[in-house]
């Protein structure tokens, strides 16, 4: 199956805080690219909602970014649950 990607993905196992409108949780990234990231979570936010992501890089630099949930998937479809931001 051909994937239609604009940016190359890089595996990222960083842990981060994700803040939605009424919820904040700690999760792990699956991958990251210039265009966004995949956040592994069994409780993804709704598609279209806004989120704030905060994490530290390996050299302890803090990164904070606003994002929008582009897609979300639950468990049981052969892929890890989570959301694309």
TIRO-2110 file (N, C-alpha, C; in Angstrom, 1 decimal):
// TIRO-2110
0.8, -1.2, 0.0, N, 1, A
0.0, 0.0, 0.0, CA, 1, A
0.9, 1.2, 0.0, C, 1, A
0.7, 2.1, -0.9, N, 2, A
1.5, 3.4, -1.0, CA, 2, A
0.9, 4.4, -0.1, C, 2, A
1.8, 5.0, 0.7, N, 3, A
1.4, 6.0, 1.6, CA, 3, A
1.6, 7.4, 1.0, C, 3, A
0.7, 8.3, 1.2, N, 4, A
0.8, 9.6, 0.6, CA, 4, A
1.2, 10.6, 1.6, C, 4, A
2.5, 10.7, 1.9, N, 5, A
3.1, 11.5, 2.9, CA, 5, A
3.9, 12.7, 2.3, C, 5, A
3.8, 13.8, 2.9, N, 6, A
4.6, 15.0, 2.4, CA, 6, A
5.9, 15.1, 3.1, C, 6, A
6.0, 14.5, 4.4, N, 7, A
7.2, 14.6, 5.2, CA, 7, A
7.6, 13.3, 5.7, C, 7, A
8.9, 13.0, 5.8, N, 8, A
9.4, 11.8, 6.3, CA, 8, A
9.2, 11.7, 7.8, C, 8, A
8.7, 10.5, 8.3, N, 9, A
8.5, 10.3, 9.7, CA, 9, A
9.8, 9.8, 10.3, C, 9, A
9.9, 10.1, 11.6, N, 10, A
11.0, 9.7, 12.4, CA, 10, A
10.4, 9.0, 13.7, C, 10, A
10.9, 7.8, 14.0, N, 11, A
10.4, 7.2, 15.2, CA, 11, A
10.8, 8.1, 16.4, C, 11, A
9.8, 8.3, 17.3, N, 12, A
10.1, 9.1, 18.5, CA, 12, A
9.4, 8.4, 19.7, C, 12, A
10.1, 8.1, 20.7, N, 13, A
9.6, 7.4, 21.8, CA, 13, A
9.5, 8.4, 23.0, C, 13, A
9.5, 9.7, 22.7, N, 14, A
9.5, 10.7, 23.8, CA, 14, A
8.1, 10.7, 24.5, C, 14, A
8.2, 10.9, 25.8, N, 15, A
6.9, 11.1, 26.6, CA, 15, A
6.6, 12.5, 26.6, C, 15, A
5.3, 12.8, 26.6, N, 16, A
4.9, 14.2, 26.6, CA, 16, A
3.5, 14.4, 27.3, C, 16, A
3.2, 15.7, 27.6, N, 17, A
2.0, 16.1, 28.2, CA, 17, A
1.1, 16.5, 27.0, C, 17, A
-0.1, 16.1, 27.0, N, 18, A
-1.1, 16.6, 26.0, CA, 18, A
-2.3, 17.2, 26.8, C, 18, A
-2.6, 18.5, 26.4, N, 19, A
-3.6, 19.2, 27.1, CA, 19, A
-4.7, 19.5, 26.1, C, 19, A
-5.9, 18.9, 26.3, N, 20, A
-7.1, 19.2, 25.5, CA, 20, A
-8.0, 20.3, 26.2, C, 20, A
-9.2, 20.4, 25.8, N, 21, A
-10.1, 21.4, 26.4, CA, 21, A
-10.3, 21.2, 27.9, C, 21, A
-10.7, 19.9, 28.2, N, 22, A
-11.0, 19.6, 29.6, CA, 22, A
-10.2, 18.4, 30.2, C, 22, A
-9.1, 18.2, 29.6, N, 23, A
-8.3, 17.0, 30.0, CA, 23, A
-6.8, 17.2, 29.7, C, 23, A
-6.0, 16.7, 30.6, N, 24, A
-4.5, 16.7, 30.5, CA, 24, A
-4.0, 15.3, 30.8, C, 24, A
-3.2, 14.7, 29.9, N, 25, A
-2.7, 13.4, 30.1, CA, 25, A
-1.3, 13.2, 29.6, C, 25, A
-0.6, 12.2, 30.2, N, 26, A
0.8, 11.9, 29.8, CA, 26, A
0.7, 10.8, 28.8, C, 26, A
1.5, 10.9, 27.7, N, 27, A
1.4, 9.9, 26.7, CA, 27, A
2.8, 9.8, 26.0, C, 27, A
2.9, 8.8, 25.1, N, 28, A
4.2, 8.6, 24.4, CA, 28, A
4.0, 8.8, 22.9, C, 28, A
4.9, 9.5, 22.3, N, 29, A
4.9, 9.7, 20.8, CA, 29, A
5.2, 8.4, 20.1, C, 29, A
4.6, 8.2, 19.0, N, 30, A
5.0, 7.1, 18.2, CA, 30, A
6.0, 7.5, 17.1, C, 30, A
5.7, 8.7, 16.5, N, 31, A
6.6, 9.2, 15.5, CA, 31, A
6.4, 10.7, 15.3, C, 31, A
7.3, 11.4, 14.7, N, 32, A
7.2, 12.8, 14.5, CA, 32, A
7.7, 13.2, 13.1, C, 32, A
7.2, 14.2, 12.5, N, 33, A
7.7, 14.7, 11.2, CA, 33, A
7.5, 16.2, 11.2, C, 33, A
8.0, 16.8, 10.1, N, 34, A
7.8, 18.3, 10.0, CA, 34, A
6.3, 18.6, 10.0, C, 34, A
5.5, 17.7, 9.5, N, 35, A
4.0, 18.0, 9.4, CA, 35, A
3.2, 17.7, 10.6, C, 35, A
3.8, 17.0, 11.6, N, 36, A
3.0, 16.6, 12.8, CA, 36, A
3.6, 15.4, 13.6, C, 36, A
2.7, 14.8, 14.4, N, 37, A
3.2, 13.7, 15.2, CA, 37, A
2.0, 12.7, 15.4, C, 37, A
2.4, 11.5, 15.8, N, 38, A
1.5, 10.5, 16.2, CA, 38, A
1.6, 10.3, 17.7, C, 38, A
0.5, 10.4, 18.4, N, 39, A
0.6, 10.3, 19.9, CA, 39, A
-0.2, 9.0, 20.2, C, 39, A
0.5, 8.1, 20.9, N, 40, A
-0.1, 6.8, 21.3, CA, 40, A
-1.0, 7.1, 22.6, C, 40, A
-2.2, 6.8, 22.5, N, 41, A
-3.1, 6.9, 23.6, CA, 41, A
-4.4, 6.1, 23.4, C, 41, A
-4.9, 5.5, 24.5, N, 42, A
-6.1, 4.7, 24.3, CA, 42, A
-7.3, 5.6, 24.5, C, 42, A
-7.1, 6.9, 24.8, N, 43, A
-8.2, 7.9, 24.9, CA, 43, A
-7.9, 9.1, 24.0, C, 43, A
-8.0, 9.0, 22.7, N, 44, A
-7.6, 10.1, 21.9, CA, 44, A
-8.7, 11.2, 22.0, C, 44, A
-8.3, 12.5, 21.7, N, 45, A
-9.2, 13.6, 21.7, CA, 45, A
-10.0, 13.5, 20.4, C, 45, A
-11.1, 14.3, 20.3, N, 46, A
-12.0, 14.2, 19.2, CA, 46, A
-11.2, 14.9, 18.0, C, 46, A
-11.5, 14.3, 16.8, N, 47, A
-11.0, 14.9, 15.6, CA, 47, A
-11.4, 16.3, 15.4, C, 47, A
-10.5, 17.2, 15.1, N, 48, A
-10.8, 18.6, 14.9, CA, 48, A
-10.5, 19.5, 16.2, C, 48, A
-10.4, 18.8, 17.3, N, 49, A
-10.1, 19.6, 18.6, CA, 49, A
-8.7, 20.0, 18.6, C, 49, A
-8.5, 21.1, 19.4, N, 50, A
-7.2, 21.7, 19.6, CA, 50, A
-6.5, 21.0, 20.8, C, 50, A
-5.2, 21.0, 20.8, N, 51, A
-4.4, 20.4, 21.9, CA, 51, A
-3.1, 21.2, 22.0, C, 51, A
-2.5, 21.1, 23.2, N, 52, A
-1.2, 21.7, 23.4, CA, 52, A
-0.3, 20.5, 23.9, C, 52, A
0.9, 20.4, 23.2, N, 53, A
1.8, 19.3, 23.5, CA, 53, A
3.0, 19.9, 24.1, C, 53, A
3.5, 19.3, 25.2, N, 54, A
4.7, 19.8, 25.9, CA, 54, A
5.6, 18.6, 26.1, C, 54, A
6.9, 18.7, 25.8, N, 55, A
7.9, 17.6, 26.1, CA, 55, A
9.3, 18.2, 26.1, C, 55, A
10.2, 17.4, 26.6, N, 56, A
11.6, 17.8, 26.7, CA, 56, A
12.4, 16.9, 25.7, C, 56, A
13.4, 17.5, 25.1, N, 57, A
14.3, 16.8, 24.2, CA, 57, A
15.3, 16.1, 25.0, C, 57, A
16.1, 15.3, 24.4, N, 58, A
17.2, 14.6, 25.1, CA, 58, A
18.2, 15.5, 25.7, C, 58, A
18.4, 16.7, 25.2, N, 59, A
19.3, 17.7, 25.8, CA, 59, A
18.6, 18.6, 26.8, C, 59, A
17.4, 18.2, 27.2, N, 60, A
16.6, 18.9, 28.2, CA, 60, A
16.0, 20.3, 27.8, C, 60, A
15.9, 20.5, 26.5, N, 61, A
15.2, 21.7, 26.0, CA, 61, A
13.7, 21.4, 26.0, C, 61, A
13.0, 22.3, 26.5, N, 62, A
11.5, 22.1, 26.6, CA, 62, A
10.9, 22.6, 25.3, C, 62, A
10.0, 21.8, 24.7, N, 63, A
9.2, 22.2, 23.5, CA, 63, A
7.8, 22.2, 23.9, C, 63, A
7.1, 23.3, 23.4, N, 64, A
5.7, 23.4, 23.6, CA, 64, A
5.1, 23.8, 22.3, C, 64, A
4.0, 23.2, 21.9, N, 65, A
3.4, 23.5, 20.6, CA, 65, A
1.8, 23.3, 20.6, C, 65, A
1.2, 24.1, 19.9, N, 66, A
-0.3, 24.0, 19.7, CA, 66, A
-0.5, 23.0, 18.5, C, 66, A
-1.5, 22.2, 18.6, N, 67, A
-1.8, 21.3, 17.5, CA, 67, A
-3.3, 21.1, 17.3, C, 67, A
-3.7, 20.5, 16.2, N, 68, A
-5.1, 20.1, 16.0, CA, 68, A
-5.1, 18.6, 15.7, C, 68, A
-6.1, 17.9, 16.2, N, 69, A
-6.3, 16.5, 16.0, CA, 69, A
-6.8, 16.3, 14.6, C, 69, A
-6.0, 15.7, 13.7, N, 70, A
-6.4, 15.4, 12.3, CA, 70, A
-7.2, 14.1, 12.2, C, 70, A
-6.8, 13.1, 13.0, N, 71, A
-7.5, 11.8, 13.0, CA, 71, A
-7.2, 11.1, 14.3, C, 71, A
-8.1, 10.2, 14.6, N, 72, A
-8.0, 9.4, 15.9, CA, 72, A
-8.5, 8.0, 15.6, C, 72, A
-7.9, 7.1, 16.3, N, 73, A
-8.3, 5.7, 16.2, CA, 73, A
-8.2, 5.0, 17.6, C, 73, A
-9.2, 4.1, 17.8, N, 74, A
-9.2, 3.3, 19.0, CA, 74, A
-8.5, 2.0, 18.9, C, 74, A
-8.7, 1.2, 19.9, N, 75, A
-8.0, -0.1, 19.9, CA, 75, A
-8.8, -1.1, 19.0, C, 75, A
-8.1, -2.2, 18.6, N, 76, A
-8.7, -3.3, 17.9, CA, 76, A
-8.8, -3.3, 16.4, C, 76, A
-8.0, -2.4, 15.8, N, 77, A
-8.0, -2.4, 14.3, CA, 77, A
-6.7, -2.8, 13.7, C, 77, A
-5.8, -3.4, 14.5, N, 78, A
-4.5, -3.9, 14.0, CA, 78, A
-3.4, -2.8, 14.1, C, 78, A
-3.7, -1.6, 14.5, N, 79, A
-2.8, -0.6, 14.7, CA, 79, A
-2.8, -0.1, 16.1, C, 79, A
-1.8, 0.6, 16.6, N, 80, A
-1.8, 1.1, 18.0, CA, 80, A
-2.9, 2.2, 18.1, C, 80, A
-3.6, 2.3, 19.2, N, 81, A
-4.5, 3.4, 19.3, CA, 81, A
-3.8, 4.7, 19.5, C, 81, A
-4.4, 5.8, 19.1, N, 82, A
-3.8, 7.1, 19.2, CA, 82, A
-4.5, 8.1, 18.3, C, 82, A
-3.7, 9.2, 18.1, N, 83, A
-4.2, 10.3, 17.2, CA, 83, A
-3.1, 11.0, 16.5, C, 83, A
-3.4, 11.5, 15.3, N, 84, A
-2.5, 12.2, 14.5, CA, 84, A
-2.7, 13.7, 14.8, C, 84, A
-1.6, 14.4, 15.1, N, 85, A
-1.7, 15.9, 15.4, CA, 85, A
-0.9, 16.6, 14.4, C, 85, A
END
